[in-house]
Amino acid sequence: MDSLKQLKSISGLNKNRWQLALVTIFSLRAFFSSYKKIAPEDGSVEVVTASLSIDKSSLTQLVNDKDLDQLVSLGGVEGLVSALNTNLEHGIHADSDDISRRQEFYGINIYPRPCTKGFFGFVVEQLKDKTIIIILVCGGLSLGCGMKTDGPKEGWYNGASTFVLVFFAISVSAVINLKISRQFYKLSMVSYDNQVEVHRNRNLQRILVTDIVVGDVVCLKSGDQVPADGLFAEGHSLVIDEASMTGESDPVEVNHDKNPFLLSGTKVVDGYAKFLVTSVGMNTTWGKMMSSTSRDSSKKTPLQARLHKLTSLISKIGVGIDVVLFVALLVSSFTSNSEDEQGKTEFDRVVGILADALNTVVAVIPEGLPLAVTLSLYNSLKRMVADQAMVRKMSACETIGSATTICTDKTGTLTLNQMKVSKFLLGQESIEESNFTSIASSVMEFFQQGVGLNTSGNVYKPNLGSDLEFSGSPTEKALLSWGVSELNMDTEELKESYELLHEKSFNSEKKRSGILLKKKADNTLHVHWKGAAEMIIAMCTQYYDSLGNIKAMEDTGMEKFNQLVQGMAASSLRCIAFAHTEVSEHEYDDEKTLLKDNNLTLLGLVGLKDTCRPGVRKAIQDCQHAGVNVKMLTGDNVFTAIAIATECGILKVDQNMDEVVVEGVEFRNYTEAEQMEKVDKICVMARSLPSDKLLMVKCLKQKGHVVAVFGDGTNDAPALKEADIGLSLGIQGTRVAKESSDIVILDDNFASVATVIKWGRYVYNNIQKFLQFQLTVNLVTLVTNLVVAVSSGDVPLSSVQLLWVNLIMDTLGALALATEQPSKELMNKRPVGRTEPIISNIMWRNLTAQALFQIAVLLTLQFNGKAIFGVGKDIKDTLLFNTFVLCQVFNELNARNLENKNIFEGIHKSKMFLGIMGITVLIQVVMVEFLKKYAGTERLNWGQWGVCIGIAILSWPIGFLVKYIPVPEKAIFQLSVVKEVKEFAEKELEAISSWITN
């Protein structure tokens, strides 16, 4: 019995043990099952193995349609967070497999760029040119007439030569354009490192916009551009400018309840937020809009448009004169013996005359100009990138060279934007670092709240043992770093101890930011304000001293604080004030969410030092020496502004500050007449609002200035857009500022602005060089052909020779002159006004002298060449052709320097120029000595070559001497005169055409 009882006892014990084991097993299974369900919400541990449970099209349509009902059906933002296997606090897991899987499933955040044109594309484009078509028609006429007159064996030379020369010129031009196009494409791929803050793998980190994937939790702040489509997750006072997407000019508020949708390409006007990325790249609303629209790549820059008008005018004048030439040749032909052996009129000669006339027209048209402009712009762009400037709009390359005024911000442009706290005032006493422990604990607590919580920056520790990292604006980073190191501030503990109820982000107009906090320990409510010292002090009626005593701020106290602020500002310190007040529950209205902004208690003043950039003083002097006025428009107070402007060289110590320094409120309250009267004298505008900067730019433009604005913040965007040239910072500049600008200064250095101006002037100067050279050739060709045709019924240059001068010399001339290095004199001249004619008085003087010399030489050779040199007609014609071409070679050297008498200065650095000169001479030798059948030339002996060179080289001393002739400053041919000439030419052309028809 005992054994049986013992057995039953053991059996019962085992049974209990088995039951306990089973309960334990099921409990563990239930625990792990529950853990798997909640793991994505607590962390990203299981994200790697989880699947993505929502398709791409549903996400795209959700935001595109702004469908709140669909969002609710998906469980709201929280439901999408779970479906996308992410976490609002810690982000995605972000290992390589997770990123690849998301990119494969939802796409990448990249927009495709248009393909570049190939070689044959440029060839086809050239063949559509009217000038090329005319030349090919002439070649066809020449080929037909030649084969009919001289037979197939000999008659094809002239026409075939025309086709060969045309296709050679087209090929050279296509190769050059192809290379430039590919380089432009590469330059367009060069971009400032556009980064955003995201939560990934439990860390807050900065990544490139192109690396964003669906499921990322991205942080937005004022001045950012939304990098992808998504949904508002959390934040405060987020206001978005959707004008680029919807066309609505009024900014819209984005929040969790009524409008949580964020569209790629829109801009953050105010506030901050975290948002969940739902679509990237071409799946975003912005991407779809880009794919449905095409860019007009053929749009001309202002300079190209001006040159197009000039080319059109020259062409019309040339056509008018050429009609006279054609009539003269025709009359000469019919008045002479023009019948064949059977007594029939020879129409072959008429066709030949038509071909000669057409070739003369072609020779007059300066079709090398577009290539010269393209080459100059390309070289300018390439050099600007090397000198830390990225051009976003082609026209800016030209316009910046004409800038007469630069309006620049202070922080980050003239200064390093590396803030550091160098002074701390509590009450009316300066507190040294060693005395921080003497500050009352209550005051220290309030100060820690104000510094650590009333901020748009962040503090985080990446790994154990690593130093703390700070993010945000330079001002925020400086204050947070100071708070952690000097005030013993623990931001994590502060965030756990206080609940943020409401926030007013920093506003560039009111220059302050505020928060409403709830202390969790006792449910007390605290309001904190931070901002420009004058603004905050005006909101206070009392202040704390270092012992924690509250003292009334009477008139004398207010005056004393203002004196302290002025003293700090005069030492180039940016003065930030902190204020606090405790409010009761009935003062806080959750609906209105207004922060109390009066009767506050001043906590203290902090002075931030931001030193001037090295080299900025010299850069400003270079700009002033180049005739460009520099004005500083800043939000800082007048004393800080004067101190920095004097240090940078914008202001002189002995200047009357009342005339050159003004505050924004004062300038905006001037009458319109006063603004226009004083705008030129003003060098510094302090405490300026975005509207004040915009008003300044408008006034300057109204007075005829070409205005460049250099800014970095969202508040600079209106002025950047209004200016003729907008320049933004590539490192510290906001995305909105960059998108509003024409040129991004990649190194944030004002010294780069002076370099950009030099390259802008380089473009204009190179075009003027080529224009002077080209117009000399055209004028000589037109006048010589006309005079000879009228007097002898013939033209001195054959069709092939004219084509060589026109096509090849144009192309090679553009390549030589448009790639020259900029001279030192460029920054010693005043800017060229926007209404000044591109052909200056100096150019008219130079080209007129050279044209008269060449015309005299060519006419002498034409009419007296046989008698002077004792040679036949063919040798005489070859001497004329050879001398003409060599004159252009030597005159090309004259064109290198429009004003400088030393035309050889810097020639050793211009390898391209010397190479082109050599190639031109080599081709000319080949044409004269080896291509007689094709070019219509005869071989010359050494003596004859010496005569040609001796005559042509005379263009050097003529060019040297003519530069001693003074020219008037006022343009000889103003736009009105050009207009009259154009109208006269059109009327004459119509009259001649009518006469021929009748």
Buried (B, 14 or more C-beta within 10 A) or exposed (E): EEEEEEEEEEEEEEEEEEEEEEEEEEEEEEEEEEEEEEBBEEBBEBBBEBEBEBEBEEBBEBBBEEBBEEBEEBEBBEBBBBBBBBBBEBBBBBBEEBBEBBBEBBBBBBBEEEEBBEEEBBBEBBBEBEBBEBBBEBBBBBBBBBBEBEEEEEBBBBBBBBBBBBBBBBBBBBEBBBEBBEBBBEBBEEBBEEBBBBBBBBBBBEBEBBBBBBBBBBBBBBBBBBBBBBBBBBBBBBBBBBEBBEEEEEBBEBBBEEBBBBBBBBBBBBBBBBBBBBBBBBBBBBBBBBEEEEEEEEEBBBBBEBBBBBBEBBBBBBBBBBBBBBBBBBEBBEEEEBEEEEEEEBEBBBBBBBBBBBBBBBBBBBBBBBBBBBBBBBBBBBBBBEBBBBBBEBBBBBBBBBBBBBBBBBBBBBBBBEBBBBBBBBBBEBBEEEEBEEBBEEBBBBBBBBBBBBBBBBBBEEEEEEEEBBBBBBBBBBBBBBBBEBBEBBBEEBEEBBEEBBBBBBBBEBBBBBBBBBBEEEEBBBBBBBBBBBBBBBBBBBBBBBEBEEBEBEEEBBEBBBEBBBBBBBBBBBBBBBBBBBBEEEEBEEEEBEBBBEEBBBBBBBBBBBBBBEBBBEBBBBBEEBBBBBBBBBBBBBBBBBBBBBBBBBBEEEBEBEEBBBBBEBBBEBEEEEBBEBBBEBBBBBBBBBBBBBBBBBBBBEBEBBBBBBBBBBBBBBBBBBBBBBBBBBBBBBBBBBBBBBBBBBBBBBBBBBBBBBBBBBBBBBBBBBBBBBBBBBBBBBBBBBBBBBEBBBBBBBBBBBBBBBBBBBBBBBBBBBBBEBBEBBBEEEBBEBEEBBBBBBBBBBBBBBBBBBBEBBBBBBBEBBEEBEBEEEBBBBBBBBBBBBBBBBBBBBBBBBEBEEBEBBBEEBEBBEEBBEBBBEBBEEBBBEBBEBBBBBEBEEEBBEBBBEBBBBBBEBBEEBBEEEBEEEBEBEEEEBEEBBEEBBEBBEEBEEEEEE
